[in-house]
């Protein structure tokens, strides 16, 4: 299936759309229908084949190529969104609501103005909606989002120096637990394993399956193994490099061995499983 990639914000994620008989090129603008309504976005990748299994459940079609009126309206909407954001912040303060405004978005036809916010608890914003509807004379929607969604919308740089994964390519947030950090041998200091959103970093899940496998085939500290120099006790295990620090019965000085050089005998928290035959 051929699709095009469209962005609606400079720091936002690209979405797939079906170009149909149209042939939009990179840098051109198209009008599409999204969950928020009719939107105008920039084509960041022209028509290309979508890999097998990489298609979302539903790919919506491109409505038409954007003309000069659409592009001017889109740019005007972006400017008006900033003004709407400031006014909404003022009205939130006037109503004394415990909520943090994150973003404001007009649909292309200006039939709806969506405000995104975060809050620790449920917020009764019915009076605020009436107030805003009187100010903007359009349909108002207030949508509460989580702190991860906030980071995804606003974007930024992670501790790795790269743009946030969530705003760059992640489609859905996967569960991340402190157990993953333990299995990967990372510091459990929250400041070192948390992202800008304050939650555990999504990237902890990227290599989790690999770490689970490597931990499973590696003798744990306390295990007794047979080495080329005789029996010894594992003091440390580096699952990534595949090395074991072993202290033998004959010598008090520990020595490094490759995992493949050691045969598990007994002890440790658990016995390791046999590695895959393809592993070196």
Buried (B, 14 or more C-beta within 10 A) or exposed (E): EEBBBBBBBEBBBBBBBBBEEBEBEEEBBBBBBBEBBBBBBBBEBBBEEBEEEEEEEEEBEBBEBBEEEBBEBBEEBEEBBEEBBEBBBEBBEEBEBEBBBBBBBBBBBBEBBBBBBBEEEEBEBEEBBEBBEEBBEBBBBBEBBEBBBBBBBBBBEBEEEEBBBBBBEBEEBEEBEEEBBEBBEBEEEEEEBEBBBEBBBBBBBEBBEEBEBBBBBBBBBEBBBBBEBEBBBBEEBBBEEBBBBBBBEEEEEBBEBEBEBBEBBEBBEEEBEEBEEEEE
